[in-house]
Amino acid sequence: MSTPSPYFAVCPRGLEAALSEELGALGARSLQEAPGGCGFAGPLRVAYLANLHSRLASRILLRMGGGPIRSEQDLYDRVRAVEWEREIGPGQSLRVDVTAHRSPFRSLQFAVLRVKDAIVDRAREQSGTRPDVDRARPDVQVLAHLREATADLYLDLSGEALFKRGWRADKGEAPIKENLGAGLLALSGWAPPLPLLDPFCGSGTLCIEAACMATRRAPGLDRSFALERLRGFDRPLWKEICAEARAAIDDRADFEIVGRDISTQVIAIAQANAMRAGLSEALRGTRLRFEARDAREGAALARPGMVVTNPPYGEQSNPKSASVSGMMSDYAARLKRDFAGWQAWMLSADRALPSQMRLKESRKIVLFNGPLECRFFRFELVQGSMRRTPGEST
């Protein structure tokens, strides 16, 4: 059996390999992909870098302990044996969450109570005080993941989920989370200065993530982290890492990123989000543009590039799905006529999207937008070609 990694990065399902590559570029070692994330090793600096710089992770966890369990008492004993006082100080508030895969216990809520009791009892024994429980705004969050015969115990280093970059004030309609948006860009292989177009941009998530990548903006620079409240927090190291990240920002980077949406109100939201993300210079220079325009009417950019988008889609039982299908057929006609030489990537929960567009995908990747299973389709746009023949399946 391999030794458990000291750190674990959680991510949307389908982004594990991309996350592993990202962590490796930050200096992480002993990378171990797992469903929904990636284990890794490295010095404290790497854990800090992962929190500040990861565009794909949802949160970074520090493994505190774990091992075999067969009963609730085993779980209690295993948790109480951990030296929580290394990271949790007297008087700090606490939250405990438990997840499970084939848990040996009938009630996860009871498991939460056993984990909490063990931590509180140890704190009382070590310091004479007990931490308060605060589920809304805790100083420290403990996570226990149970399997059929083992438990892994973690401290959350991130606090609020890492996809909360700090710039979103209004989500607009049906957004994708920021780390999934960054994941779509990573999987597509987009990089500046290749032009990027999102014709269904909504509140601007994909375009803002792309512009932050282009200007080398660390996604965590404008937010706080749970790691700052731990006893082992290395403040000088954290300040050094943040200073390096701020010095790396390049507001003169060359790129062209365009977001379009039919709603002028949504476009206003996207522009406001981009301003809060620190992209005002890119907006002034029109390297980042948001335009109120129907996707079926918007022309291509001056030179070929890449479309990456999350178009609207409806479940088959949704009465709106027929109109969505018709719109995507019309949009495909525009792509085939005016976007020859481009590559288009589209995320959709509707597996019939290629047939609706009468295009044959050159690749598809299974991803999850929250609990919703989706496909990330790639289309090579050559005028008059790649049409799907009638009756061809997806």
JOQUI-V360543 format. One record per backbone hydrogen bond with DSSP energy under -0.5 kcal/mol. CO is the residue of the C=O (numbers start at 0). NH is the residue of the N-H. E is the energy in kcal/mol with one decimal. If there is no record, write none. Layout:
<<CO	NH	E> <CO	NH	E>>
//
This chain:
<<5	62	-3.0> <6	39	-2.2> <7	9	-0.5> <7	60	-2.9> <8	37	-2.2> <9	57	-4.1> <9	58	-0.9> <11	14	-2.0> <12	367	-1.5> <14	18	-2.7> <15	19	-2.4> <16	20	-2.0> <17	21	-2.2> <18	22	-2.9> <19	23	-2.3> <20	24	-1.8> <21	25	-0.9> <22	25	-0.6> <22	27	-2.3> <23	26	-1.4> <28	40	-2.9> <31	38	-3.0> <33	36	-2.2> <35	10	-2.2> <36	33	-2.5> <37	8	-2.9> <38	31	-2.5> <39	6	-1.7> <40	28	-3.0> <42	45	-1.1> <42	46	-1.2> <43	47	-2.2> <44	48	-2.8> <45	49	-2.5> <46	50	-1.7> <47	51	-2.3> <48	52	-3.1> <49	53	-1.8> <51	219	-2.2> <55	11	-0.5> <57	161	-3.6> <58	9	-2.6> <59	156	-2.7> <59	157	-0.6> <60	7	-2.1> <60	62	-0.5> <61	154	-2.6> <64	152	-2.9> <66	150	-2.1> <70	74	-2.0> <71	75	-2.5> <72	76	-2.8> <73	77	-2.7> <74	78	-2.4> <75	79	-2.6> <76	80	-1.4> <78	81	-1.4> <81	83	-2.0> <82	85	-1.7> <83	86	-1.9> <83	87	-2.8> <86	88	-0.6> <86	230	-2.2> <88	91	-1.7> <92	139	-1.6> <93	133	-2.6> <94	141	-3.2> <96	143	-2.4> <98	145	-2.8> <106	110	-1.4> <107	111	-2.4> <108	112	-1.9> <109	113	-2.2> <110	114	-2.4> <111	115	-2.6> <112	116	-2.8> <113	117	-2.0> <114	118	-2.0> <115	119	-2.7> <116	120	-2.9> <117	121	-2.0> <118	122	-2.4> <119	123	-2.5> <120	124	-1.9> <121	125	-2.5> <122	126	-2.9> <122	127	-0.7> <122	128	-0.7> <123	127	-1.3> <131	93	-2.7> <131	133	-0.5> <139	94	-1.6> <140	155	-2.4> <141	96	-2.4> <142	153	-3.1> <143	98	-2.5> <143	145	-0.6> <144	151	-2.3> <145	100	-2.7> <146	103	-0.6> <148	68	-2.4> <149	146	-2.9> <150	66	-2.1> <151	144	-2.8> <152	63	-3.1> <152	64	-1.4> <153	142	-2.3> <154	61	-3.0> <154	156	-0.6> <156	226	-2.1> <157	159	-0.7> <160	163	-2.0> <162	164	-1.5> <166	168	-0.6> <176	180	-2.4> <177	181	-2.5> <178	182	-1.8> <179	183	-2.3> <180	184	-1.7> <181	185	-2.2> <182	186	-2.8> <183	187	-2.0> <184	188	-1.1> <184	189	-1.1> <190	193	-1.5> <194	305	-2.4> <195	257	-2.6> <196	198	-0.5> <196	307	-1.6> <197	200	-0.7> <197	259	-2.8> <200	203	-2.5> <203	207	-2.9> <204	208	-2.6> <205	209	-2.4> <206	210	-2.6> <207	211	-2.4> <208	212	-2.1> <209	213	-2.6> <210	214	-2.1> <211	216	-3.0> <212	215	-1.0> <214	249	-2.8> <215	217	-0.6> <217	220	-1.5> <219	222	-1.2> <224	227	-1.2> <225	228	-2.4> <226	229	-1.2> <229	232	-1.6> <232	234	-1.0> <233	237	-2.3> <234	238	-2.7> <235	239	-2.1> <236	240	-2.3> <237	241	-2.5> <238	242	-2.3> <239	243	-2.2> <240	244	-2.0> <241	245	-2.3> <242	246	-2.2> <243	247	-1.2> <244	248	-0.5> <245	248	-1.0> <248	250	-0.5> <249	252	-1.2> <252	254	-0.6> <255	195	-2.5> <256	288	-2.6> <257	197	-2.6> <258	290	-2.8> <259	200	-2.7> <260	292	-1.3> <261	263	-0.6> <262	266	-1.9> <263	267	-1.9> <264	268	-1.6> <265	269	-2.4> <266	270	-2.4> <267	271	-2.1> <268	272	-2.5> <269	273	-2.3> <270	274	-2.0> <271	275	-2.1> <272	276	-1.6> <273	278	-2.3> <274	277	-1.6> <278	282	-2.1> <279	283	-2.5> <280	284	-2.0> <281	286	-1.5> <281	287	-1.6> <282	285	-1.1> <286	256	-3.1> <288	258	-3.0> <290	260	-1.8> <290	292	-1.1> <293	296	-2.0> <293	297	-1.7> <304	342	-1.4> <305	196	-2.4> <305	307	-0.5> <306	344	-3.1> <308	346	-2.3> <314	317	-2.0> <317	320	-2.0> <319	323	-2.1> <320	324	-2.7> <321	325	-2.2> <322	326	-2.3> <323	327	-2.5> <324	328	-1.9> <325	329	-2.1> <326	330	-2.6> <327	331	-2.3> <328	332	-1.6> <329	333	-1.6> <330	334	-2.3> <331	335	-2.8> <332	336	-1.7> <333	337	-2.8> <334	338	-2.3> <338	341	-2.0> <341	380	-2.3> <342	306	-2.8> <343	378	-3.2> <344	308	-1.9> <345	347	-0.5> <345	376	-2.9> <347	374	-3.0> <348	350	-0.8> <349	352	-1.8> <351	355	-2.4> <352	356	-2.0> <353	357	-0.8> <353	358	-2.3> <358	360	-0.6> <362	377	-2.7> <364	375	-2.6> <366	373	-3.4> <367	369	-1.0> <368	371	-1.7> <370	372	-0.5> <371	368	-2.5> <373	366	-1.7> <374	347	-2.5> <374	376	-0.8> <375	364	-1.4> <376	345	-2.4> <377	361	-3.1> <377	362	-1.0> <378	343	-2.7> <378	380	-0.6> <379	381	-0.9> <380	340	-3.3> <381	384	-2.5> <385	359	-2.0> <388	391	-2.2>>
//
